[in-house]
Amino acid sequence: MAGFQVVTLTKVAEERIHDIISGASEPADGIRVGVKNGGCAGMEYTVDLVTEPNPADDMVESNGAKVYVAPEAVLFLLGTELDYEVSKLRSGFVFNNPNQSSACGCGESVTLVAAELPKEMQKH
């Protein structure tokens, strides 16, 4: 199972995580991503600053940028590429998620289906 990552990061996402950590008002280790019920499509992505890692989280590190994945979100985020986008109207993390089956018109909430766990991760 070595080398398996729940999510991957783009270079821009890595840079933004480094910026967030260096600009935090308190010592921080990375960001934590997850999902919660909400919005008109059923679920919303969450992004929070990690000041104290939770040992239950999956941790992905890419070029020093750390992303912690909440355990209840792993099957919904499996295979997701985390990006960061800046436009004239909005800036924020973008989840390119193969488990997302639809999104609401404003893009704030999504419909997610749990991924099939790869064989190397299944318990025997």
N, C-alpha and C positions, 0 to 999 in steps of 0.2 A: 504494500500500500504506500510505499515511499514515493514522494513526489506528487501525490494526489492533492489537488486544491479544490475547495468548494467553489471559490470565485477566482477570477483572474482580474488583473488591473491593467488599464492602459497607462502609458507614460504620463499623460495629463492628469489622471487620477492620482498616480503616485506623487506627482509634484504638488497637487492640491492638498493631499494628506500631510506632506512635509510642511507646507505653509500653515495648515491648521495647527499642527503640533507646535511649531516654532512660535506661533502667535497666541497660543493658549494662555489664559491668565493664571493657570495652575499647571503643574507638571502633568503631561499627558503622554500616553504610550501609543495611541493610534485612534482609529474610529471603530465603532461597533455598528454593524448593519443587521437588520432584522425585518420582520413583517408584523403588522397588526391588523386587526379587523377595523374597517372604516371606509369611508368614502362611498360614492354611488356604485362603484364596481366591486366592492366587497373587501379589498385589502389595500393597505398602504405600506410602502417601504419606510423604514426608519433608519436614521443615521444619527449616532450620538458620539460624543467625545469619550474616550476611555482614559480615565485617570487611574483606575485600578482594574487590571484584567480579571475576568471571571474564568476560573479554570474549566468550567463547563463549555465555554465557547470554543469553536474551531478558530485557529489563528492562521491567517495567510500573510506572509511577508514577501514583498516584492521590492527590491532595491531599497530596503530599509523602511518602506511604508508598510505599516501593520494594519490589517483589517481583521477584526474579530467578528465572527458570525454566530449569532444567537442560536443555541441548539434547536429551538423550535422552528427556526427558519431554514435550516440546512436543506431539507428536501425541496423547499420552495425556491431556493437560490442556487441549487446545484447546477453548475455549468454557466453561471452568470458572469458576464464581463462588466466590471464596474468602470465607468468612464466619468469624465467631468466636462460639462459643456457651459460655455459662456456665449450668450446671445444678447441682442439689444434689450430684450424683455425679461430675460431670466438667466440665472446661473445656478448650477447645482449638479449633484451627482446624477448620473444616468445609469439605470440598470438595464443592460441588454440581456434579457432573461429568456431562455428557451422555454421556460415553464409558464410564461405569461400568455394566457389565451386571449385576453382582451384588455382594453383600458377605457376609462371614461373619456368623454370629450375634452375635458380640461387637462387630462394627463396626470392628475393627482392621485388617482386610485386605479387599481388593476384587478384582474381576475387571474388567480394563480392556481395551477394544479401541481400536486406533489410529483416530483421526479421519481423515476424508478431507480432504486439504489443499485449502483454498479456491483457486479458479482464480487469484486475484490473487497467491497465494503460490507457485504452481507455477513451476518453471523451464522455460523454453521451449527 
